[in-house]
Amino acid sequence: MPFYQYLTNQLPDGERIIERLLELRKQLKANVPQRTLEDTLLLATWNIREFDGPKYGRRMAEAYYYIAEIISHFDLVAVQEVNKDLDALNQVIRILGSHWKYIFTDETAGRAGNMERLAMLYDSRKITFGGLASEVVIPPRTVRTPDGKTVIEPARQLARTPFAVGWKSGWTDFVLTTVHIYYGEAKAEDPLRVQEISEIAEFLAKQSKSVGSWSHNYILLGDFNIFDPEDATMKALKDAKFNVPEELQNLPSNVARNKYYDQIAFMVRNDRFETTGKAGVFDFYETVFRESDEQIYVPYMGEGYLTTSAGKPRTNPGNYYRDWRTHQMSDHLPMWVELQINFSDAYLQRKLKEKQDAASRGALWTFRDPLLP
């Protein structure tokens, strides 16, 4: 649970923040499974809009409390759009407490990279960093020219370098790769967007089959900027044999609930990795920064709420509020899935079956505990 020692009803807005936190906690309890100590792992991905970018200035302290509360209901959260300045991330970690840790990339340089970082936040009491941390680089290709020569062709790297980390929890280990795929033009199937998804998915699929791979369980998640599950962007993910849980296949993840930007996809190679069938997206705007709260936040939005940058009166200030609040929370909703990480029963049952099978064949079956002399 987060730490709220600095939050009192004597602070400016303190009473409202406390009341909304109570409502948010109630909503989370109703919509997200309870965290367990050793049976399940709650994994989430969340694009937190320009975290923290300069467009509307720093987030209010209120927003950090709500963001931390949401993250605290999961065990491992991949975050996209982390800004070069890490102050916002550090503010959230401070509220979450010392048992929460993070791993993040350097910012991606260049206009397309937007100076963004990718990060993973995790509860160190529940999940262990496995030692593997890598920014993914697509390798060059060997191609044959029209005149029959073989040449090495450098690969175009993704606009924002993907981040892969190895994790262990319970009986399970996996490589988690988070991405923020190129957006480009505001159309469903921007060719470069399709190419990026295809390249990262195919590369990871090959890695998962490699004998020397740190783990053979791969999870690919993040903001893919997929407009619709029937688009070529989703097809590129599936063509590489990544599987999206049925529970997530038709869940839009943007605030307007009409786009399928965020995805969680799996490529599993052993019998100690499976989902529980529970997954979803969490709409925090049901309890915080609600549309009905617009007038509460007028003093915080400044002159821009009523006046455009050109100095003209706004005809619909509500549109400004709806955009402003996404820079407090986000224009994406966190997407989550629950994983099974305790396979003790299956292991013991398999051992019992081995003994029974050996007995039926008349073979000698012995078991020696390596801890005993």
C-alpha positions, 0 to 999 in steps of 0.5 A: 500500500502507498504511504500517505504520511504527508497527506492530511486534510489540513493541506490545500485540497487534502480533504478532496484528495483523501475522499477521492483516494477512498473512492479510487481504492473502492473501485480498484478493489471491485475491478482488479483481483486482490494481490496474493503473496505466492499464487498469482502475479498482477502485471500491467502496462500503462502509457502515462501521458508525457510523464512529466512533459512541459505542455501543461506544466508539472502535474498536481500533487493530487495526480501523483497520489492517484497514479501511485494508488493505481500502480500499488494494486499491481506487482509489476507495471511497465510504463511508457512516455516517461520523460527525460526528467525523472522527477515525476517517476521519483514522486510516485516511487516516494509515495509507493514506498521503499519496497517498490523499485524501478528500472528504466532506459536512457531517453531515446534521442531524436525527434521520433524518440521524443526524449522518452524513457521506458520504465518498469516499476515492481514490488521487490517483495513479490518479484525479483529482477533476474539480471537481464536488462537490455535495450533491444537493437534489431540486428542487420539482415543478410540480403541477396542483390539482383546480381547475386551478391550477398550483402549485409543491410543495416536494420532500421531501429525502432523510433523508441528503443524497446526495453527487455528485462528478465523477471522471476516470481514464484515458479515462473520466469519470463522476459518482459519487453515493453514498447512504445511503437511509432504513431506516424499518421493518424490512420489505422495502418501507418506502414512504419507502425506496421513495420515496427511491430512486425520487426520487434515481434519477429525478433523476440520470437526468434530470441525465445527459441534460442538455446541460450535465451535467459528464459523461453517465456516472453511477454511483449506489451506496451503502446502499439498504437493499434486502432482496431484488432482487425488491422494489419498492426495487430496481424503483424503481432499475431503473425509472429505467433504472439498470443493476446489473451482472449479476455483482452482481445476486444478491450479498447484502452484509450479514454474514448474507448474506441482504440486498441492502442495497448496490448499484452501478448505472450509467447510461452515455451514451458508448463510453468507459465499461464494466465488465470483468465482474469484481465482488463483495463481500469478506467480511473476517470470513474472516480478521479478527475471526472467530467463532472469535476470540471469546475473544481479544477478551473482555478488550476487550469489557468487562463488557457481554460477560457482563452486560446493561445491566440487570445480568443475566448474558447467556445467550449472550455470543456474540451480544454478540461478533458485534454488537461486532465489527461496531462494529470492522469493519462489519455491511456487506461492501464491494461492488466492481466493476472498470471499463475505463478504457483505450480506446486500442486501440478509438480507434486501430481506429476511426481506422484504419476511418475511413481505410479507409472514406474510401479505399473511397469514393475520398475524401481522408482526412487526419490532422493531429497538433495538436501538430505545426507 
